[in-house]
Amino acid sequence: MSEQDKNVKLSDNERLKRESNFLRGTIEKDLKDEITGGFTADNFQLIRFHGMYQQDDRDIRGERAKQKLEPLHNVMLRARMPGGIIKPEQWLAIDKFADEKTSYGSIRLTTRQTFQFHGVLKPNIKGMHQMLNSVGIDSIATAGDVNRNVLCTTNPVESELHQEAYEWAAKISEHLLPKTKAYAEIWLNGEKAETTEEPILGSNYLPRKFKTTVTIPPNNEVDVHANDLNFVAIADNGKLVGFNVLVGGGLAMTHGDTATYPRKADDFGFIALADTLKIAEHVVSVQRDWGNRSNRKNAKTKYTLDRVGTDVFKAEVEKHAEAEGFIFDGFPRTAAQAEALAILMEEKSSQINAMVALEVDDEVLVGRLLERGKTSGRADDADEAIIRERVAEYYRKTDILKDFYKGKDRYFGVNSVGTIQEITARLSEVFDRL
């Protein structure tokens, strides 16, 4: 939880998550309570993190009330199924369960590439989870303040690229799951193990639900501009080489509340394939720390980006220790990106021969910019402190790359003091040697 959250009144959902013992609550106690068919107190909300919503049969609600009976409580379960891929034996199993153990005898398909059971009574809930587990399905994190089911351009048998994209959707889904063992303990009779931390989602999980997609252009059936985190596959000769990343989309709004609004996701740039899980993790963790936990209507990632600024959010993602960052206009920002670019170009029988940089003493550069400020009209050019910080920031961002190419004897610094003709002559000498 960030420092800002300690100074504001948090929504009650934050208390609920904090006191849940990593999503366990007293769900097991409720399961044994035969007096009611529902879940009580906080557990009504906590079962959402396990993929379920408590509902009741509205058609007989009035009649039961007349008989002084509680509503006929049941649960809806939503499965976790990245990309909507299901095997024949899995389908047969869920079809059998729906026919025999649900009130409606049906499987309902959703727009987010999964299925739902409706009308499951309390005595059948645990068996439902165990049946799903037996065929390799679960419902972990398909509801609640977590990363939800990951959408993906469908049909992995269409091409090798489609298969790769689907595999990454599955990897992202697994990587961002809650690490608590609560699901296995409660529903699968798993061995109880103390949970002391959630390394990605945090002890209070996310401020609000979080939705992720993977797509292969030109298709956009998953709508990359309408979700929190989106990976657009970039291919070379049919092979996946990386993703363009978009962050901060969402269409939901509350009628009459102008503080809520739809927003298109922002393009953060290209990442190498090896950085996919790290970037996914860091986008989630920044939203975890910076998202609004006092007003759930403004808790989605899109509002965080508008509140702190897209550039600030993006810089924070790149600041994390192991994040290699984004590449804009093909220019690598880190040693890891430079190495990845070198490998890619070598595969194409090409290479980067040199990094050539115009160099000038800091004092000369500051003086030039201050002089320019007299006529440029830019306030930043007239403030020496701002200029020096800009110079320092340039060094922070380029020194890693400079050291990388120096280590390969491919860095060439050129004195940029003098006339245009003199500087051009120095550059020509370097290029001639190359």
C-alpha beads as a LAMMPS data file, in Angstrom:
LAMMPS data file: protein, C-alpha beads

434 atoms
433 bonds

1 atom types
1 bond types

-500.0 500.0 xlo xhi
-500.0 500.0 ylo yhi
-500.0 500.0 zlo zhi

Masses

1 110.0

Atoms # bond

1 1 1 0.000 0.000 0.000
2 1 1 1.396 3.425 -0.951
3 1 1 1.990 6.342 1.395
4 1 1 -0.942 8.219 -0.109
5 1 1 -3.315 5.466 1.009
6 1 1 -2.276 5.882 4.655
7 1 1 -3.553 9.462 4.685
8 1 1 -7.020 8.993 3.167
9 1 1 -10.158 7.113 4.133
10 1 1 -10.008 3.837 2.252
11 1 1 -12.995 2.010 0.820
12 1 1 -14.321 -0.863 2.944
13 1 1 -13.069 -3.328 0.330
14 1 1 -9.546 -2.432 1.432
15 1 1 -10.329 -3.408 5.019
16 1 1 -11.913 -6.624 3.805
17 1 1 -8.849 -7.623 1.783
18 1 1 -6.415 -6.626 4.519
19 1 1 -8.225 -8.716 7.139
20 1 1 -8.880 -11.714 4.867
21 1 1 -5.679 -13.629 5.712
22 1 1 -4.739 -13.629 2.044
23 1 1 -8.251 -14.397 0.718
24 1 1 -9.112 -17.142 3.204
25 1 1 -11.529 -15.250 5.439
26 1 1 -13.895 -17.685 7.143
27 1 1 -15.085 -19.300 3.922
28 1 1 -14.461 -22.822 5.234
29 1 1 -16.655 -22.096 8.263
30 1 1 -19.449 -20.843 6.013
31 1 1 -19.245 -23.988 3.900
32 1 1 -20.053 -26.074 6.965
33 1 1 -23.006 -23.889 7.966
34 1 1 -26.107 -25.790 6.840
35 1 1 -28.555 -23.201 8.215
36 1 1 -28.027 -20.853 5.284
37 1 1 -27.355 -21.547 1.639
38 1 1 -25.256 -18.412 1.281
39 1 1 -22.006 -16.874 2.437
40 1 1 -22.028 -14.325 5.221
41 1 1 -20.350 -11.008 5.985
42 1 1 -17.009 -10.516 4.196
43 1 1 -17.073 -13.967 2.637
44 1 1 -19.830 -12.786 0.292
45 1 1 -17.149 -10.583 -1.318
46 1 1 -14.131 -12.837 -0.771
47 1 1 -15.505 -15.728 -2.828
48 1 1 -15.168 -13.434 -5.856
49 1 1 -11.398 -13.785 -5.662
50 1 1 -12.027 -17.522 -5.994
51 1 1 -14.048 -16.926 -9.154
52 1 1 -17.600 -16.924 -7.761
53 1 1 -20.501 -14.533 -7.198
54 1 1 -23.329 -15.277 -4.815
55 1 1 -26.748 -14.997 -6.456
56 1 1 -30.274 -16.236 -5.864
57 1 1 -33.209 -17.437 -7.950
58 1 1 -35.182 -14.241 -8.582
59 1 1 -38.151 -16.092 -10.041
60 1 1 -39.022 -17.590 -6.658
61 1 1 -37.682 -14.824 -4.429
62 1 1 -41.127 -13.419 -3.634
63 1 1 -42.689 -16.801 -2.940
64 1 1 -39.879 -17.779 -0.573
65 1 1 -40.240 -14.464 1.260
66 1 1 -43.923 -15.193 1.818
67 1 1 -42.911 -18.528 3.329
68 1 1 -40.425 -16.736 5.620
69 1 1 -37.530 -18.439 3.831
70 1 1 -34.279 -16.867 2.784
71 1 1 -33.681 -16.470 -0.968
72 1 1 -32.530 -19.627 -2.739
73 1 1 -28.839 -18.760 -2.644
74 1 1 -26.493 -20.226 -5.231
75 1 1 -23.247 -19.227 -6.886
76 1 1 -22.132 -18.371 -10.367
77 1 1 -18.622 -19.602 -11.187
78 1 1 -16.430 -18.126 -13.908
79 1 1 -13.526 -20.278 -15.116
80 1 1 -9.983 -19.081 -15.795
81 1 1 -9.281 -19.958 -19.412
82 1 1 -6.622 -17.756 -21.119
83 1 1 -7.545 -17.228 -24.753
84 1 1 -10.702 -19.298 -24.324
85 1 1 -8.931 -22.553 -25.201
86 1 1 -10.626 -25.724 -23.955
87 1 1 -9.920 -29.389 -24.702
88 1 1 -12.663 -31.885 -25.687
89 1 1 -12.297 -33.862 -22.451
90 1 1 -12.615 -30.641 -20.447
91 1 1 -15.782 -29.678 -22.300
92 1 1 -17.338 -33.070 -21.690
93 1 1 -16.578 -32.797 -17.972
94 1 1 -18.079 -29.331 -17.539
95 1 1 -21.082 -30.280 -19.663
96 1 1 -21.767 -33.290 -17.427
97 1 1 -21.473 -31.169 -14.275
98 1 1 -23.761 -28.463 -15.678
99 1 1 -26.378 -31.040 -16.570
100 1 1 -26.296 -32.863 -13.244
101 1 1 -25.341 -30.260 -10.618
102 1 1 -26.620 -26.815 -11.667
103 1 1 -30.123 -25.420 -11.367
104 1 1 -30.288 -24.453 -15.026
105 1 1 -28.474 -27.362 -16.668
106 1 1 -26.494 -25.021 -18.893
107 1 1 -23.006 -23.702 -19.665
108 1 1 -22.891 -19.995 -20.445
109 1 1 -20.166 -18.586 -22.671
110 1 1 -18.884 -15.069 -21.987
111 1 1 -17.473 -12.259 -24.115
112 1 1 -14.196 -12.626 -22.223
113 1 1 -13.340 -16.036 -23.643
114 1 1 -14.478 -18.329 -20.858
115 1 1 -17.550 -20.105 -19.518
116 1 1 -19.720 -19.771 -16.430
117 1 1 -21.785 -22.148 -14.337
118 1 1 -24.968 -20.658 -12.879
119 1 1 -27.178 -22.000 -10.132
120 1 1 -24.690 -24.073 -8.126
121 1 1 -25.966 -24.755 -4.613
122 1 1 -23.641 -24.698 -1.612
123 1 1 -23.403 -28.525 -1.183
124 1 1 -22.084 -28.772 -4.754
125 1 1 -19.549 -25.921 -4.706
126 1 1 -16.544 -27.824 -3.401
127 1 1 -17.205 -30.731 -5.754
128 1 1 -17.399 -28.266 -8.638
129 1 1 -13.905 -26.951 -7.941
130 1 1 -12.520 -30.446 -7.540
131 1 1 -14.092 -31.557 -10.820
132 1 1 -12.536 -28.575 -12.610
133 1 1 -9.157 -29.280 -11.036
134 1 1 -9.305 -32.902 -12.180
135 1 1 -9.430 -31.766 -15.819
136 1 1 -6.903 -28.925 -15.496
137 1 1 -9.220 -25.924 -15.002
138 1 1 -9.580 -23.493 -12.112
139 1 1 -11.407 -20.265 -11.335
140 1 1 -8.631 -18.428 -9.488
141 1 1 -8.744 -14.656 -9.944
142 1 1 -11.587 -14.523 -12.448
143 1 1 -13.290 -11.911 -10.268
144 1 1 -12.191 -9.495 -7.557
145 1 1 -9.375 -6.948 -7.478
146 1 1 -6.843 -8.980 -9.436
147 1 1 -5.726 -9.575 -13.003
148 1 1 -8.685 -11.306 -14.646
149 1 1 -8.863 -13.931 -17.423
150 1 1 -6.322 -12.976 -20.115
151 1 1 -7.859 -12.515 -23.569
152 1 1 -6.007 -13.522 -26.712
153 1 1 -6.442 -13.590 -30.482
154 1 1 -8.132 -16.948 -30.874
155 1 1 -7.370 -20.188 -32.724
156 1 1 -3.795 -21.270 -31.873
157 1 1 -3.848 -23.856 -34.683
158 1 1 -4.083 -21.131 -37.335
159 1 1 -0.343 -20.489 -37.368
160 1 1 2.828 -20.800 -35.310
161 1 1 2.459 -17.118 -34.429
162 1 1 -1.056 -17.683 -33.072
163 1 1 0.235 -20.567 -30.959
164 1 1 3.057 -18.402 -29.558
165 1 1 0.644 -15.579 -28.736
166 1 1 -1.668 -17.992 -26.921
167 1 1 1.249 -19.453 -24.949
168 1 1 2.236 -15.963 -23.807
169 1 1 -1.358 -15.236 -22.761
170 1 1 -1.226 -18.373 -20.595
171 1 1 2.177 -17.394 -19.158
172 1 1 0.979 -13.886 -18.309
173 1 1 -2.123 -15.303 -16.647
174 1 1 -0.062 -17.677 -14.499
175 1 1 2.547 -15.059 -13.617
176 1 1 0.002 -12.544 -12.334
177 1 1 -2.067 -14.991 -10.287
178 1 1 -2.360 -14.541 -6.514
179 1 1 0.326 -16.635 -4.816
180 1 1 -1.776 -17.418 -1.733
181 1 1 -2.654 -21.092 -1.307
182 1 1 -6.171 -20.211 -0.129
183 1 1 -7.868 -21.643 -3.236
184 1 1 -6.205 -25.050 -2.923
185 1 1 -6.711 -25.178 0.855
186 1 1 -10.423 -24.371 0.769
187 1 1 -11.659 -26.079 -2.370
188 1 1 -9.140 -28.852 -3.073
189 1 1 -8.413 -29.931 0.505
190 1 1 -4.831 -28.836 -0.010
191 1 1 -2.237 -28.779 2.745
192 1 1 -2.493 -25.581 4.727
193 1 1 0.526 -23.308 4.352
194 1 1 1.071 -19.886 5.869
195 1 1 1.074 -17.033 3.382
196 1 1 3.297 -14.131 4.361
197 1 1 3.308 -12.028 1.205
198 1 1 1.927 -11.492 -2.274
199 1 1 5.046 -10.423 -4.203
200 1 1 3.191 -8.977 -7.190
201 1 1 -0.339 -8.149 -6.070
202 1 1 0.495 -7.087 -2.498
203 1 1 -1.306 -7.950 0.739
204 1 1 -4.253 -5.713 -0.239
205 1 1 -4.256 -6.930 -3.843
206 1 1 -5.128 -4.386 -6.550
207 1 1 -7.293 -1.301 -6.084
208 1 1 -9.743 -2.629 -8.683
209 1 1 -10.098 -5.340 -11.311
210 1 1 -7.379 -5.440 -13.963
211 1 1 -7.805 -6.767 -17.507
212 1 1 -5.093 -7.936 -19.896
213 1 1 -5.103 -8.902 -23.580
214 1 1 -2.761 -10.343 -26.216
215 1 1 -3.524 -9.787 -29.890
216 1 1 -2.084 -10.345 -33.361
217 1 1 -2.620 -7.451 -35.770
218 1 1 -4.555 -6.650 -37.859
219 1 1 -7.151 -8.467 -35.722
220 1 1 -8.428 -6.603 -32.695
221 1 1 -11.281 -8.752 -31.444
222 1 1 -9.966 -8.347 -27.880
223 1 1 -10.095 -4.521 -28.190
224 1 1 -6.614 -3.466 -27.068
225 1 1 -7.699 0.116 -26.428
226 1 1 -10.361 -0.916 -23.919
227 1 1 -8.298 -2.884 -21.380
228 1 1 -5.764 -2.093 -18.649
229 1 1 -2.753 -3.860 -20.202
230 1 1 -2.408 -4.992 -23.799
231 1 1 0.296 -6.814 -25.754
232 1 1 0.237 -6.423 -29.539
233 1 1 2.320 -9.165 -31.158
234 1 1 5.175 -8.046 -33.419
235 1 1 6.397 -10.743 -35.801
236 1 1 9.304 -11.174 -38.162
237 1 1 8.889 -13.809 -40.868
238 1 1 6.051 -15.374 -38.921
239 1 1 8.022 -15.587 -35.653
240 1 1 7.095 -13.604 -32.571
241 1 1 9.918 -11.198 -31.630
242 1 1 8.220 -8.939 -29.090
243 1 1 5.178 -6.852 -28.258
244 1 1 3.979 -3.300 -28.502
245 1 1 2.514 -2.485 -25.086
246 1 1 -0.609 -0.387 -24.506
247 1 1 -1.756 0.620 -21.017
248 1 1 -4.735 2.337 -19.445
249 1 1 -7.815 1.600 -21.532
250 1 1 -11.373 1.054 -20.343
251 1 1 -14.922 1.820 -21.495
252 1 1 -16.871 1.735 -18.223
253 1 1 -18.477 4.889 -16.838
254 1 1 -21.229 5.747 -14.390
255 1 1 -24.178 7.584 -15.896
256 1 1 -24.345 11.135 -14.596
257 1 1 -20.917 10.955 -12.903
258 1 1 -18.552 13.119 -14.945
259 1 1 -15.580 11.894 -12.894
260 1 1 -15.955 8.561 -14.691
261 1 1 -15.386 8.193 -18.420
262 1 1 -14.184 5.839 -21.155
263 1 1 -10.520 6.078 -22.142
264 1 1 -8.343 4.587 -24.872
265 1 1 -5.116 2.862 -23.842
266 1 1 -1.812 4.691 -24.377
267 1 1 1.019 3.212 -26.433
268 1 1 4.031 2.603 -24.159
269 1 1 6.332 1.238 -26.875
270 1 1 7.987 -2.002 -27.956
271 1 1 9.470 -4.627 -25.627
272 1 1 11.601 -7.653 -26.375
273 1 1 9.932 -11.033 -25.896
274 1 1 12.128 -11.892 -22.907
275 1 1 10.845 -8.818 -21.044
276 1 1 7.142 -9.650 -21.353
277 1 1 6.509 -11.054 -17.888
278 1 1 8.674 -8.423 -16.200
279 1 1 6.832 -5.566 -17.891
280 1 1 3.446 -7.150 -17.116
281 1 1 4.475 -7.478 -13.477
282 1 1 5.756 -3.927 -13.205
283 1 1 2.703 -2.332 -14.838
284 1 1 0.531 -4.233 -12.363
285 1 1 2.719 -3.303 -9.393
286 1 1 2.721 0.412 -10.266
287 1 1 -1.076 0.335 -10.519
288 1 1 -1.108 -1.586 -7.222
289 1 1 0.872 1.157 -5.500
290 1 1 -0.580 4.227 -7.226
291 1 1 -4.204 3.280 -7.902
292 1 1 -7.026 5.016 -6.023
293 1 1 -8.055 2.942 -2.983
294 1 1 -10.514 5.443 -1.537
295 1 1 -12.939 5.730 -4.465
296 1 1 -13.549 2.486 -6.346
297 1 1 -15.228 4.340 -9.202
298 1 1 -11.870 5.985 -9.918
299 1 1 -9.643 3.038 -9.088
300 1 1 -8.968 1.623 -12.553
301 1 1 -5.626 2.044 -14.303
302 1 1 -7.008 4.582 -16.777
303 1 1 -7.690 7.045 -13.961
304 1 1 -4.225 6.490 -12.480
305 1 1 -2.589 7.415 -15.788
306 1 1 -4.666 10.578 -16.086
307 1 1 -3.968 11.536 -12.475
308 1 1 -0.180 11.066 -12.442
309 1 1 0.525 11.438 -16.169
310 1 1 1.322 8.747 -18.725
311 1 1 5.028 9.645 -18.890
312 1 1 5.364 9.500 -15.104
313 1 1 3.607 6.120 -14.929
314 1 1 5.753 4.745 -17.753
315 1 1 8.955 6.022 -16.148
316 1 1 8.007 4.298 -12.888
317 1 1 7.499 0.997 -14.724
318 1 1 10.961 1.317 -16.279
319 1 1 12.511 2.269 -12.935
320 1 1 11.926 -1.168 -11.395
321 1 1 15.179 -3.026 -10.905
322 1 1 14.797 -5.764 -13.497
323 1 1 12.645 -3.996 -16.083
324 1 1 14.558 -3.533 -19.325
325 1 1 12.111 -0.869 -20.452
326 1 1 10.659 0.107 -23.779
327 1 1 12.235 0.858 -27.148
328 1 1 10.972 3.909 -29.022
329 1 1 11.832 4.489 -32.703
330 1 1 14.179 1.491 -32.633
331 1 1 16.603 3.111 -30.156
332 1 1 17.628 0.793 -27.302
333 1 1 17.499 2.280 -23.813
334 1 1 19.367 -0.387 -21.861
335 1 1 22.233 -2.839 -22.268
336 1 1 19.753 -5.713 -22.367
337 1 1 17.841 -4.081 -25.202
338 1 1 21.066 -3.340 -27.064
339 1 1 22.098 -6.981 -26.722
340 1 1 18.688 -8.170 -27.913
341 1 1 18.841 -5.802 -30.876
342 1 1 22.333 -7.036 -31.755
343 1 1 21.141 -10.654 -31.744
344 1 1 18.132 -9.787 -33.901
345 1 1 20.280 -7.963 -36.448
346 1 1 22.833 -10.780 -36.504
347 1 1 20.013 -13.170 -37.388
348 1 1 19.347 -10.881 -40.369
349 1 1 23.043 -10.910 -41.377
350 1 1 23.465 -7.324 -40.220
351 1 1 24.971 -5.469 -37.258
352 1 1 25.366 -2.132 -35.501
353 1 1 28.881 -0.987 -36.333
354 1 1 29.154 1.942 -33.971
355 1 1 27.592 4.387 -31.570
356 1 1 28.735 7.877 -32.582
357 1 1 28.052 10.738 -30.187
358 1 1 28.760 14.458 -30.364
359 1 1 30.438 15.438 -27.089
360 1 1 30.784 18.810 -25.431
361 1 1 31.842 20.034 -21.993
362 1 1 28.866 20.471 -19.663
363 1 1 29.589 24.140 -19.021
364 1 1 29.752 24.868 -22.745
365 1 1 26.460 23.049 -23.289
366 1 1 24.716 24.870 -20.450
367 1 1 25.986 28.166 -21.828
368 1 1 24.689 27.361 -25.296
369 1 1 21.242 26.521 -23.987
370 1 1 21.085 29.657 -21.843
371 1 1 22.025 31.699 -24.900
372 1 1 19.320 29.975 -26.914
373 1 1 16.853 30.793 -24.164
374 1 1 17.198 34.486 -24.887
375 1 1 15.385 34.040 -28.205
376 1 1 13.643 30.644 -28.101
377 1 1 10.782 31.759 -25.874
378 1 1 11.064 28.497 -23.896
379 1 1 11.032 29.083 -20.147
380 1 1 13.103 25.914 -19.589
381 1 1 15.957 27.360 -21.656
382 1 1 16.191 30.370 -19.351
383 1 1 16.420 28.390 -16.094
384 1 1 19.958 27.138 -15.417
385 1 1 18.840 24.647 -12.725
386 1 1 16.371 23.017 -15.129
387 1 1 18.997 22.885 -17.875
388 1 1 21.523 21.169 -15.612
389 1 1 18.906 18.623 -14.538
390 1 1 18.105 17.919 -18.202
391 1 1 21.782 17.318 -18.888
392 1 1 22.076 15.009 -15.879
393 1 1 18.967 13.105 -16.975
394 1 1 20.491 12.650 -20.451
395 1 1 23.584 11.094 -18.894
396 1 1 21.485 8.817 -16.685
397 1 1 19.653 7.492 -19.726
398 1 1 22.611 7.141 -22.110
399 1 1 25.583 6.154 -19.945
400 1 1 24.462 2.505 -19.821
401 1 1 24.314 2.347 -23.596
402 1 1 27.598 4.232 -23.944
403 1 1 29.322 1.734 -21.647
404 1 1 27.758 -1.174 -23.578
405 1 1 29.244 -0.078 -26.905
406 1 1 32.513 0.986 -25.318
407 1 1 32.874 -2.567 -24.050
408 1 1 32.622 -3.739 -27.656
409 1 1 35.034 -1.044 -28.955
410 1 1 32.212 0.475 -30.945
411 1 1 31.763 3.814 -29.190
412 1 1 33.151 6.951 -30.832
413 1 1 32.923 10.345 -29.168
414 1 1 33.335 13.369 -31.438
415 1 1 34.250 16.864 -30.201
416 1 1 31.342 19.133 -31.136
417 1 1 33.002 22.469 -30.367
418 1 1 33.863 24.475 -33.459
419 1 1 32.383 25.422 -36.784
420 1 1 29.991 23.200 -38.716
421 1 1 32.795 22.445 -41.186
422 1 1 35.187 21.411 -38.379
423 1 1 32.625 19.139 -36.694
424 1 1 31.680 17.597 -40.056
425 1 1 35.338 16.835 -40.779
426 1 1 35.708 15.050 -37.416
427 1 1 32.586 12.993 -38.051
428 1 1 33.859 12.073 -41.522
429 1 1 37.080 10.742 -40.013
430 1 1 35.088 8.398 -37.765
431 1 1 32.837 7.217 -40.583
432 1 1 35.827 6.619 -42.859
433 1 1 37.388 4.359 -40.230
434 1 1 34.176 2.356 -40.030

Bonds

1 1 1 2
2 1 2 3
3 1 3 4
4 1 4 5
5 1 5 6
6 1 6 7
7 1 7 8
8 1 8 9
9 1 9 10
10 1 10 11
11 1 11 12
12 1 12 13
13 1 13 14
14 1 14 15
15 1 15 16
16 1 16 17
17 1 17 18
18 1 18 19
19 1 19 20
20 1 20 21
21 1 21 22
22 1 22 23
23 1 23 24
24 1 24 25
25 1 25 26
26 1 26 27
27 1 27 28
28 1 28 29
29 1 29 30
30 1 30 31
31 1 31 32
32 1 32 33
33 1 33 34
34 1 34 35
35 1 35 36
36 1 36 37
37 1 37 38
38 1 38 39
39 1 39 40
40 1 40 41
41 1 41 42
42 1 42 43
43 1 43 44
44 1 44 45
45 1 45 46
46 1 46 47
47 1 47 48
48 1 48 49
49 1 49 50
50 1 50 51
51 1 51 52
52 1 52 53
53 1 53 54
54 1 54 55
55 1 55 56
56 1 56 57
57 1 57 58
58 1 58 59
59 1 59 60
60 1 60 61
61 1 61 62
62 1 62 63
63 1 63 64
64 1 64 65
65 1 65 66
66 1 66 67
67 1 67 68
68 1 68 69
69 1 69 70
70 1 70 71
71 1 71 72
72 1 72 73
73 1 73 74
74 1 74 75
75 1 75 76
76 1 76 77
77 1 77 78
78 1 78 79
79 1 79 80
80 1 80 81
81 1 81 82
82 1 82 83
83 1 83 84
84 1 84 85
85 1 85 86
86 1 86 87
87 1 87 88
88 1 88 89
89 1 89 90
90 1 90 91
91 1 91 92
92 1 92 93
93 1 93 94
94 1 94 95
95 1 95 96
96 1 96 97
97 1 97 98
98 1 98 99
99 1 99 100
100 1 100 101
101 1 101 102
102 1 102 103
103 1 103 104
104 1 104 105
105 1 105 106
106 1 106 107
107 1 107 108
108 1 108 109
109 1 109 110
110 1 110 111
111 1 111 112
112 1 112 113
113 1 113 114
114 1 114 115
115 1 115 116
116 1 116 117
117 1 117 118
118 1 118 119
119 1 119 120
120 1 120 121
121 1 121 122
122 1 122 123
123 1 123 124
124 1 124 125
125 1 125 126
126 1 126 127
127 1 127 128
128 1 128 129
129 1 129 130
130 1 130 131
131 1 131 132
132 1 132 133
133 1 133 134
134 1 134 135
135 1 135 136
136 1 136 137
137 1 137 138
138 1 138 139
139 1 139 140
140 1 140 141
141 1 141 142
142 1 142 143
143 1 143 144
144 1 144 145
145 1 145 146
146 1 146 147
147 1 147 148
148 1 148 149
149 1 149 150
150 1 150 151
151 1 151 152
152 1 152 153
153 1 153 154
154 1 154 155
155 1 155 156
156 1 156 157
157 1 157 158
158 1 158 159
159 1 159 160
160 1 160 161
161 1 161 162
162 1 162 163
163 1 163 164
164 1 164 165
165 1 165 166
166 1 166 167
167 1 167 168
168 1 168 169
169 1 169 170
170 1 170 171
171 1 171 172
172 1 172 173
173 1 173 174
174 1 174 175
175 1 175 176
176 1 176 177
177 1 177 178
178 1 178 179
179 1 179 180
180 1 180 181
181 1 181 182
182 1 182 183
183 1 183 184
184 1 184 185
185 1 185 186
186 1 186 187
187 1 187 188
188 1 188 189
189 1 189 190
190 1 190 191
191 1 191 192
192 1 192 193
193 1 193 194
194 1 194 195
195 1 195 196
196 1 196 197
197 1 197 198
198 1 198 199
199 1 199 200
200 1 200 201
201 1 201 202
202 1 202 203
203 1 203 204
204 1 204 205
205 1 205 206
206 1 206 207
207 1 207 208
208 1 208 209
209 1 209 210
210 1 210 211
211 1 211 212
212 1 212 213
213 1 213 214
214 1 214 215
215 1 215 216
216 1 216 217
217 1 217 218
218 1 218 219
219 1 219 220
220 1 220 221
221 1 221 222
222 1 222 223
223 1 223 224
224 1 224 225
225 1 225 226
226 1 226 227
227 1 227 228
228 1 228 229
229 1 229 230
230 1 230 231
231 1 231 232
232 1 232 233
233 1 233 234
234 1 234 235
235 1 235 236
236 1 236 237
237 1 237 238
238 1 238 239
239 1 239 240
240 1 240 241
241 1 241 242
242 1 242 243
243 1 243 244
244 1 244 245
245 1 245 246
246 1 246 247
247 1 247 248
248 1 248 249
249 1 249 250
250 1 250 251
251 1 251 252
252 1 252 253
253 1 253 254
254 1 254 255
255 1 255 256
256 1 256 257
257 1 257 258
258 1 258 259
259 1 259 260
260 1 260 261
261 1 261 262
262 1 262 263
263 1 263 264
264 1 264 265
265 1 265 266
266 1 266 267
267 1 267 268
268 1 268 269
269 1 269 270
270 1 270 271
271 1 271 272
272 1 272 273
273 1 273 274
274 1 274 275
275 1 275 276
276 1 276 277
277 1 277 278
278 1 278 279
279 1 279 280
280 1 280 281
281 1 281 282
282 1 282 283
283 1 283 284
284 1 284 285
285 1 285 286
286 1 286 287
287 1 287 288
288 1 288 289
289 1 289 290
290 1 290 291
291 1 291 292
292 1 292 293
293 1 293 294
294 1 294 295
295 1 295 296
296 1 296 297
297 1 297 298
298 1 298 299
299 1 299 300
300 1 300 301
301 1 301 302
302 1 302 303
303 1 303 304
304 1 304 305
305 1 305 306
306 1 306 307
307 1 307 308
308 1 308 309
309 1 309 310
310 1 310 311
311 1 311 312
312 1 312 313
313 1 313 314
314 1 314 315
315 1 315 316
316 1 316 317
317 1 317 318
318 1 318 319
319 1 319 320
320 1 320 321
321 1 321 322
322 1 322 323
323 1 323 324
324 1 324 325
325 1 325 326
326 1 326 327
327 1 327 328
328 1 328 329
329 1 329 330
330 1 330 331
331 1 331 332
332 1 332 333
333 1 333 334
334 1 334 335
335 1 335 336
336 1 336 337
337 1 337 338
338 1 338 339
339 1 339 340
340 1 340 341
341 1 341 342
342 1 342 343
343 1 343 344
344 1 344 345
345 1 345 346
346 1 346 347
347 1 347 348
348 1 348 349
349 1 349 350
350 1 350 351
351 1 351 352
352 1 352 353
353 1 353 354
354 1 354 355
355 1 355 356
356 1 356 357
357 1 357 358
358 1 358 359
359 1 359 360
360 1 360 361
361 1 361 362
362 1 362 363
363 1 363 364
364 1 364 365
365 1 365 366
366 1 366 367
367 1 367 368
368 1 368 369
369 1 369 370
370 1 370 371
371 1 371 372
372 1 372 373
373 1 373 374
374 1 374 375
375 1 375 376
376 1 376 377
377 1 377 378
378 1 378 379
379 1 379 380
380 1 380 381
381 1 381 382
382 1 382 383
383 1 383 384
384 1 384 385
385 1 385 386
386 1 386 387
387 1 387 388
388 1 388 389
389 1 389 390
390 1 390 391
391 1 391 392
392 1 392 393
393 1 393 394
394 1 394 395
395 1 395 396
396 1 396 397
397 1 397 398
398 1 398 399
399 1 399 400
400 1 400 401
401 1 401 402
402 1 402 403
403 1 403 404
404 1 404 405
405 1 405 406
406 1 406 407
407 1 407 408
408 1 408 409
409 1 409 410
410 1 410 411
411 1 411 412
412 1 412 413
413 1 413 414
414 1 414 415
415 1 415 416
416 1 416 417
417 1 417 418
418 1 418 419
419 1 419 420
420 1 420 421
421 1 421 422
422 1 422 423
423 1 423 424
424 1 424 425
425 1 425 426
426 1 426 427
427 1 427 428
428 1 428 429
429 1 429 430
430 1 430 431
431 1 431 432
432 1 432 433
433 1 433 434
